[in-house]
Structures are given as structure tokens and as C-alpha cells.
Amino acid sequence: MSSFTGPRVGMVGAGQLARMTQQAAIGLGVHLTVLAERDDEPAVLAGADFLIGAPADGDAIRDLAGRTDVVTFDHEGIPPELLVELDREGLRLAPPPAAKLLAQDKAEARRRFAELGFPVPPNTVASTLGEVLEFADLHGWPIMAKAPRGGYDGRGVWTVGSEAEANELIDQIEGDLLLEPKLDLLREIAVVAARGPEGEVAVYPAIETVQRDAMCRELLVPAPIPPDLAEEATGMGVAMAEAIGAVGLVAVELFHTPDGLIVNELALRPHNSGHFSIEGADTSQFEQHLRAVLGWPLGSTELTAPAVVTINVVGPEDGSDPRERVPEAIAVDGAHIHIYDKDARPGRKLGHVTARAETVEKARETALRAVGILEGGTP
């Protein structure tokens, strides 16, 4: 009998991103162990080995590291100070803490990217009403206020339109706020790339992301934008991954404004904007992430069709469960359905549908039909 045990990857977090990473790991012969807070999280239900522990539990992460070759992440919710401590102890973390911090702290990311020469919105950190009013005097109302840490899918982001609203927010929020002007947006673009520990980089085509209710709902690939703009966006994503020494997946969210591209946020992990790659690219973002953190050669990022569209499935307002409608939805020819096996509640991201076609319009039509069935009505 062979004594080969195969490569072992640990992932802090056991949500849908870890679930889809588990699916990629099976094909590669990679043994994935996740740090889950409960035994009914999506990756555990998909068969990943697991340890129970909170993302702020240093001993649990040490235990995970002791069982695996490298530890990576499916979210940003690990205290940055803990990652620095674990790195100093010699744990192999991918990405390294200094890079991961830029996905965890929006204010630090703004400072660092500006220092590196990347375009960022005008911004400041404020904790008092006077500081908010001073920023509004410079840039006008409304302004955007963001929690520097912890926000996602519109949470931790507020549009502030007056002194009264600013005063109310300051009274509600403890700690600092990152302030930015409300920008005139033409569209939002995402760039997904992978970088290995020796500097190899692979980048996917630029993606247009469509937001509804402060949540990404659609991915259009390749982004229907001029080629020079797509090249500029992907070039910026690669340059950012290299500049910060990222290891693993890097997803850069960009604002396209009348004045050009501006960096919004980034994630150093598999990301919603890369979901199209499961069926839509030669190498999925989840396989690519595993390759990168293990130091393996990266895969091709070529699209498998001229156009790919992914649309998220969100819990309908009536509280019904899209899982009940999967048999009907899979009858939509060309629709690739992914359900995350999460309890349904209104507004919660529960899955996604990907379709491929000759044009973005045709792919979107197919995906929308399946999503409409899953959500019990028109998305």
C-alpha cells in the first residue's frame, strides 16, 4: 500500500467559498481541512474535514496549521494582530499577514495603495462630527462613510446626506469611520488574479459587476468595455498583487468614473466576482487558489465560451427556500446551478447560476431564467 498522504491545505472559515474550494480540492487530490464554527456550515456539509473553532481562536488555528502544509482563508474575519503573531511563530500563512491586512482594513488599504501610486478616492478617517463636517465642506454632500473593518455586501457602509444624518451615525458607531465622496460611477469592474509564492501571476479577463441593494448580483465576462480599459484594469490588478506580495487569489474591485479607474476594495481569497470561472474558464478560481498557496504551477485563465454570465441567487422576501425549486431550475438548458446549502432567509446569498453563450446578452437571458425560478419570481 502507498504511504503517500498528499498535499494538505487548511482554510480558516467553512462558508460557501470553502465549500467550492473543497470541490476543487477533490479533483486535485488535495486534502482540505477547514476551521468551522459549527458542524453544519457549507464546507462541512460538502465533506471537508473540519475542526471546530472561532476565527479569533489562535490555538484553533495553530491546531489547523499542525495538521496541514499551509493555512489560508475564506474570509477577512481573523484579527490581523493574531495573524502577525502566528506568522512570527513560523506558521505558513497564505497570503502573508501584511498583505491580508489590506483586505481587512479599508483605511490602511487606502493609505498603502496611495503610497504605492494606485488611484484611490479622496478619503479621511473621522471619529467626531466636526471631522465629518470638515470633510463634507471639502467634497460636498452626500458622502460615504465606511467601517474600516468588518463590512461586506453593503454592511458597514452608509450614505450620509446631511449634518443631522452624520450626527446620528456618529452617535451609533463606536470607533473610526472612513469617509469618501459619493463618486459618479459609470460601472464597477473586478479583476481576479492569482499569484504564487515565487511571483508567478495568472489573471482572468476583466469582469463587470452589477450591484443591486449594495450586493453584487451579476458578473458579465468579459466586461463589455473598450479593450484598452480592460487592459488597464487587468494590468492594475496584476500590479497590485505583485506590489503587496500576495499569495493565492486576489480580487480587486475598481470604480470606473469619468476620471478613470479608482481602486475600491480587494480581497485576498476566492471571491464572488470569480464564481464565473467554475464553468467559464479553463481553471476555476478555487483550483487556482489551491495551486497558488501550494506553490504549484498556475492554470490557464482562458474563457471556455465567448461570453459568461453569473447571477447570484438571493433569498426571496417570502422566506421560501430556493433549494425546493432546483429540479425545475435545472431544466433551463445551459444553466449551471450552484446551491450553497445555507438556511434560507430574505436577502441572504444562497447560490449562483452561470451560463455561457456567444454573447453576454444570451448568457444573461439563460442565467436570469434559472435564477427567476430559484427565487420564485423575477430577480
C-alpha positions as CSV (number, residue, x, y, z in Angstrom):
1,M,0.0,0.0,0.0
2,S,1.2,3.5,-0.8
3,S,2.2,5.8,2.1
4,F,1.5,8.9,0.0
5,T,-0.7,11.3,2.0
6,G,-1.0,14.1,-0.5
7,P,-0.8,17.9,0.0
8,R,-2.8,19.3,2.9
9,V,-4.4,22.7,3.0
10,G,-6.1,24.3,6.0
11,M,-8.7,27.0,5.5
12,V,-10.0,29.3,8.2
13,G,-13.7,29.5,7.5
14,A,-16.2,27.0,6.2
15,G,-18.7,29.0,4.2
16,Q,-19.6,28.7,0.5
17,L,-16.1,29.7,-0.6
18,A,-14.6,26.9,1.4
19,R,-17.3,24.6,0.1
20,M,-16.3,25.3,-3.5
21,T,-12.6,25.1,-2.6
22,Q,-13.4,21.6,-1.2
23,Q,-14.9,20.7,-4.6
24,A,-11.8,21.8,-6.4
25,A,-9.5,20.0,-3.8
26,I,-11.2,16.7,-4.5
27,G,-10.2,16.8,-8.2
28,L,-6.6,17.7,-7.4
29,G,-6.2,15.1,-4.7
30,V,-5.6,17.9,-2.1
31,H,-6.8,17.2,1.5
32,L,-8.7,20.3,2.7
33,T,-9.4,20.8,6.4
34,V,-11.5,23.8,7.4
35,L,-11.8,25.7,10.7
36,A,-15.6,25.8,11.2
37,E,-17.6,27.5,13.9
38,R,-20.3,24.8,13.6
39,D,-20.6,21.4,12.1
40,D,-23.4,22.4,9.7
41,E,-21.5,25.0,7.7
42,P,-21.4,24.7,3.9
43,A,-17.9,23.3,3.5
44,V,-18.5,20.7,6.3
45,L,-21.7,19.6,4.6
46,A,-19.7,19.2,1.4
47,G,-17.4,16.7,3.0
48,A,-14.4,18.7,4.1
49,D,-12.6,17.6,7.2
50,F,-13.0,20.1,9.9
51,L,-12.0,21.4,13.3
52,I,-14.4,23.4,15.4
53,G,-13.1,26.8,16.4
54,A,-13.6,30.6,16.1
55,P,-11.5,32.6,13.6
56,A,-10.1,34.6,16.5
57,D,-9.0,31.5,18.4
58,G,-5.2,31.3,18.0
59,D,-5.0,27.8,19.5
60,A,-7.5,26.5,17.0
61,I,-5.6,28.0,14.0
62,R,-2.3,26.5,15.5
63,D,-4.1,23.1,15.6
64,L,-5.2,23.6,12.0
65,A,-1.6,24.5,11.0
66,G,-0.2,21.5,12.7
67,R,-2.4,19.2,10.5
68,T,-1.7,20.9,7.2
69,D,1.1,22.3,5.0
70,V,-0.3,25.8,4.6
71,V,-3.2,27.8,6.1
72,T,-5.3,30.1,4.0
73,F,-8.7,31.8,4.5
74,D,-12.2,32.1,3.1
75,H,-13.0,35.4,4.8
76,E,-11.4,38.5,6.4
77,G,-12.6,38.0,9.9
78,I,-9.4,36.9,11.5
79,P,-7.8,39.5,13.8
80,P,-4.8,41.0,12.0
81,E,-2.8,41.1,15.2
82,L,-3.3,37.4,15.6
83,L,-2.1,36.7,12.1
84,V,1.1,38.7,12.8
85,E,1.6,36.7,16.0
86,L,1.1,33.3,14.2
87,D,3.4,34.4,11.4
88,R,6.2,35.2,13.9
89,E,5.7,31.7,15.3
90,G,6.6,30.3,11.9
91,L,3.1,29.2,10.7
92,R,2.9,29.1,6.9
93,L,0.1,31.5,6.1
94,A,-1.0,32.3,2.5
95,P,-1.4,35.2,2.0
96,P,1.1,36.7,4.5
97,P,-0.4,38.9,7.2
98,A,1.0,42.2,5.8
99,A,-0.9,41.6,2.5
100,K,-4.0,40.2,4.2
101,L,-4.3,43.4,6.3
102,L,-5.0,45.4,3.1
103,A,-8.2,43.3,2.6
104,Q,-9.1,43.6,6.3
105,D,-8.7,47.3,6.9
106,K,-10.1,49.7,4.4
107,A,-8.3,52.7,5.8
108,E,-5.0,51.0,5.8
109,A,-5.6,49.9,2.3
110,R,-6.3,53.4,1.1
111,R,-3.1,54.7,2.8
112,R,-0.9,51.9,1.4
113,F,-2.3,51.9,-2.1
114,A,-1.9,55.7,-2.4
115,E,1.7,55.3,-1.2
116,L,2.3,52.7,-3.9
117,G,0.9,55.0,-6.5
118,F,-2.5,53.4,-7.2
119,P,-5.5,55.7,-7.7
120,V,-7.8,55.8,-4.6
121,P,-10.8,58.1,-3.8
122,P,-10.2,61.2,-1.6
123,N,-10.6,59.9,1.9
124,T,-10.0,60.6,5.6
125,V,-10.6,58.8,8.9
126,A,-13.0,60.5,11.2
127,S,-14.4,59.9,14.7
128,T,-16.1,63.2,15.5
129,L,-18.9,65.2,14.0
130,G,-16.6,68.1,13.4
131,E,-14.2,65.9,11.3
132,V,-17.2,64.6,9.2
133,L,-18.4,68.2,8.6
134,E,-14.9,69.3,7.6
135,F,-14.7,66.6,5.0
136,A,-18.2,67.4,3.7
137,D,-17.3,71.1,3.4
138,L,-14.4,70.0,1.1
139,H,-16.3,67.4,-1.0
140,G,-20.0,68.2,-0.6
141,W,-23.0,66.1,0.5
142,P,-23.7,63.3,0.3
143,I,-20.6,61.5,1.5
144,M,-19.9,57.8,2.0
145,A,-19.0,56.5,5.5
146,K,-17.5,53.1,5.9
147,A,-16.5,50.9,8.8
148,P,-12.7,50.4,8.3
149,R,-13.1,46.7,9.3
150,G,-15.7,44.1,9.1
151,G,-18.1,45.4,6.4
152,Y,-19.3,43.3,3.4
153,D,-22.2,43.1,0.9
154,G,-23.3,46.7,1.9
155,R,-23.0,46.1,5.6
156,G,-20.8,48.8,7.3
157,V,-21.4,51.3,4.5
158,W,-23.6,54.4,4.9
159,T,-24.6,57.2,2.6
160,V,-24.7,60.4,4.7
161,G,-26.5,63.3,3.2
162,S,-26.6,66.0,6.0
163,E,-25.2,67.1,9.3
164,A,-28.2,65.6,11.1
165,E,-27.5,62.2,9.5
166,A,-23.8,62.5,10.2
167,N,-24.6,63.2,13.9
168,E,-27.0,60.3,14.1
169,L,-24.3,57.9,12.6
170,I,-21.6,59.2,14.9
171,D,-23.8,58.5,17.9
172,Q,-24.5,54.9,16.7
173,I,-21.0,53.9,15.7
174,E,-18.1,53.3,18.1
175,G,-14.7,54.0,16.7
176,D,-13.5,55.5,13.4
177,L,-15.2,55.9,10.1
178,L,-13.5,56.0,6.7
179,L,-15.0,58.9,4.7
180,E,-15.1,59.3,0.9
181,P,-17.1,61.4,-1.5
182,K,-20.0,59.8,-3.3
183,L,-18.5,59.1,-6.7
184,D,-20.1,59.4,-10.1
185,L,-19.8,55.8,-11.3
186,L,-20.0,54.6,-14.9
187,R,-19.7,51.0,-13.8
188,E,-17.9,48.7,-11.4
189,I,-15.1,46.4,-12.7
190,A,-13.4,43.5,-10.9
191,V,-10.1,41.8,-11.7
192,V,-9.4,38.4,-10.3
193,A,-5.8,37.1,-10.4
194,A,-3.7,34.5,-8.7
195,R,-0.1,34.9,-7.5
196,G,2.2,32.1,-6.4
197,P,4.9,32.4,-3.7
198,E,7.7,32.8,-6.3
199,G,5.8,35.6,-8.1
200,E,4.0,33.7,-10.9
201,V,0.8,35.5,-11.8
202,A,-2.3,34.5,-13.8
203,V,-5.1,36.9,-14.4
204,Y,-8.7,36.4,-15.7
205,P,-10.4,38.7,-18.1
206,A,-11.9,41.8,-16.6
207,I,-15.3,41.4,-15.2
208,E,-18.2,43.9,-15.0
209,T,-20.0,43.6,-11.7
210,V,-23.6,44.7,-11.4
211,Q,-24.8,45.8,-7.9
212,R,-28.3,45.8,-6.6
213,D,-29.2,46.7,-3.0
214,A,-25.5,47.1,-2.2
215,M,-24.8,43.5,-3.2
216,C,-23.1,42.1,-6.2
217,R,-25.8,40.4,-8.2
218,E,-24.3,39.9,-11.7
219,L,-21.0,39.2,-13.3
220,L,-20.5,39.9,-17.0
221,V,-17.4,38.3,-18.6
222,P,-15.6,39.6,-20.5
223,A,-16.6,43.0,-19.2
224,P,-18.4,44.8,-22.1
225,I,-15.9,47.7,-22.1
226,P,-13.3,49.0,-24.6
227,P,-10.2,46.7,-24.9
228,D,-7.8,49.4,-23.7
229,L,-9.9,49.9,-20.5
230,A,-10.0,46.1,-19.9
231,E,-6.2,46.0,-20.4
232,E,-5.7,48.9,-17.9
233,A,-7.9,47.2,-15.3
234,T,-6.2,43.8,-15.5
235,G,-2.8,45.5,-15.5
236,M,-3.7,47.3,-12.4
237,G,-4.9,44.1,-10.7
238,V,-1.6,42.3,-11.5
239,A,0.5,45.3,-10.4
240,M,-1.4,45.4,-7.1
241,A,-0.9,41.7,-6.4
242,E,2.8,42.0,-7.1
243,A,3.2,45.2,-5.1
244,I,1.8,43.7,-1.9
245,G,3.4,40.3,-2.2
246,A,0.0,38.5,-2.4
247,V,-0.1,34.7,-2.4
248,G,-3.3,33.0,-3.6
249,L,-6.3,34.6,-5.2
250,V,-6.5,38.4,-5.4
251,A,-9.8,40.1,-6.3
252,V,-9.6,43.8,-6.9
253,E,-12.8,45.9,-7.1
254,L,-12.5,49.0,-9.2
255,F,-14.7,52.0,-9.8
256,H,-14.9,53.3,-13.4
257,T,-15.5,57.0,-13.1
258,P,-15.5,59.8,-15.7
259,D,-11.9,60.5,-14.4
260,G,-10.7,56.9,-14.9
261,L,-10.3,53.8,-12.8
262,I,-10.2,54.1,-9.0
263,V,-9.4,51.3,-6.5
264,N,-12.4,50.4,-4.3
265,E,-11.5,47.2,-2.3
266,L,-9.6,44.0,-2.6
267,A,-9.9,40.5,-1.2
268,L,-7.1,38.0,-0.8
269,R,-9.1,34.8,-1.1
270,P,-11.6,33.3,-3.6
271,H,-14.2,35.9,-4.3
272,N,-17.8,36.3,-5.5
273,S,-16.5,38.0,-8.6
274,G,-14.6,34.9,-9.6
275,H,-17.5,32.4,-9.4
276,F,-18.0,32.5,-13.2
277,S,-14.7,30.7,-13.6
278,I,-16.0,27.3,-12.4
279,E,-17.7,26.7,-15.8
280,G,-16.5,29.8,-17.6
281,A,-12.7,29.4,-17.5
282,D,-10.1,26.6,-18.1
283,T,-9.1,26.8,-14.4
284,S,-11.6,27.8,-11.7
285,Q,-10.6,30.4,-9.1
286,F,-10.8,27.7,-6.4
287,E,-8.4,25.4,-8.1
288,Q,-6.2,28.4,-8.9
289,H,-6.2,29.4,-5.2
290,L,-5.1,25.9,-4.1
291,R,-2.4,25.8,-6.8
292,A,-1.1,29.2,-5.7
293,V,-1.0,28.6,-1.9
294,L,0.8,25.3,-2.5
295,G,3.3,26.8,-4.9
296,W,2.1,24.7,-7.8
297,P,2.1,26.0,-11.4
298,L,-0.9,28.2,-12.1
299,G,-3.6,27.2,-14.7
300,S,-4.9,28.8,-17.8
301,T,-7.4,31.6,-17.4
302,E,-8.8,31.4,-20.9
303,L,-12.6,31.5,-21.1
304,T,-14.5,28.4,-22.2
305,A,-17.0,30.4,-24.2
306,P,-17.1,33.9,-25.9
307,A,-19.3,35.2,-23.0
308,V,-20.1,34.1,-19.5
309,V,-22.6,35.5,-17.1
310,T,-23.1,34.6,-13.4
311,I,-26.0,35.8,-11.3
312,N,-26.3,35.3,-7.6
313,V,-29.3,33.6,-6.1
314,V,-30.6,35.6,-3.1
315,G,-33.2,34.5,-0.5
316,P,-36.7,35.8,-1.6
317,E,-38.7,38.2,0.6
318,D,-41.3,35.5,1.2
319,G,-38.7,33.4,3.1
320,S,-39.1,30.4,0.7
321,D,-36.1,28.2,0.0
322,P,-34.6,28.1,-3.5
323,R,-33.4,24.5,-2.8
324,E,-37.0,23.5,-3.2
325,R,-37.0,24.7,-6.8
326,V,-33.7,23.2,-8.0
327,P,-35.4,20.4,-10.1
328,E,-37.4,23.0,-12.0
329,A,-34.4,25.3,-12.5
330,I,-32.1,22.7,-13.9
331,A,-34.5,22.2,-16.7
332,V,-33.2,25.6,-18.1
333,D,-30.9,24.5,-20.8
334,G,-27.3,25.8,-20.4
335,A,-27.9,27.0,-16.8
336,H,-25.2,25.7,-14.3
337,I,-26.7,25.9,-10.8
338,H,-24.7,26.1,-7.5
339,I,-26.6,26.0,-4.2
340,Y,-24.6,26.6,-1.1
341,D,-26.7,24.6,1.3
342,K,-27.3,27.5,3.6
343,D,-30.6,28.1,5.5
344,A,-32.8,30.4,3.5
345,R,-33.6,33.9,4.7
346,P,-34.6,37.0,2.8
347,G,-31.7,38.9,1.2
348,R,-29.1,36.1,2.0
349,K,-26.8,35.0,-0.8
350,L,-27.7,31.3,-1.2
351,G,-26.2,30.3,-4.5
352,H,-25.4,31.3,-8.1
353,V,-26.2,30.4,-11.7
354,T,-23.7,30.6,-14.5
355,A,-24.5,30.4,-18.3
356,R,-22.2,30.5,-21.3
357,A,-23.1,31.8,-24.8
358,E,-21.9,33.6,-27.9
359,T,-22.9,36.9,-26.4
360,V,-23.3,38.4,-22.9
361,E,-27.0,39.1,-23.6
362,K,-27.8,35.5,-24.5
363,A,-25.8,34.2,-21.5
364,R,-27.6,36.6,-19.2
365,E,-31.0,35.6,-20.5
366,T,-30.4,32.0,-19.7
367,A,-29.0,32.7,-16.2
368,L,-31.9,35.1,-15.4
369,R,-34.5,32.4,-16.3
370,A,-32.9,29.9,-13.9
371,V,-32.5,32.5,-11.1
372,G,-36.0,33.6,-11.5
373,I,-37.2,30.1,-10.9
374,L,-35.0,29.6,-7.9
375,E,-36.1,32.9,-6.3
376,G,-39.7,32.2,-7.0
377,G,-40.2,35.2,-9.3
378,T,-38.3,37.8,-11.3
379,P,-34.8,38.6,-9.7
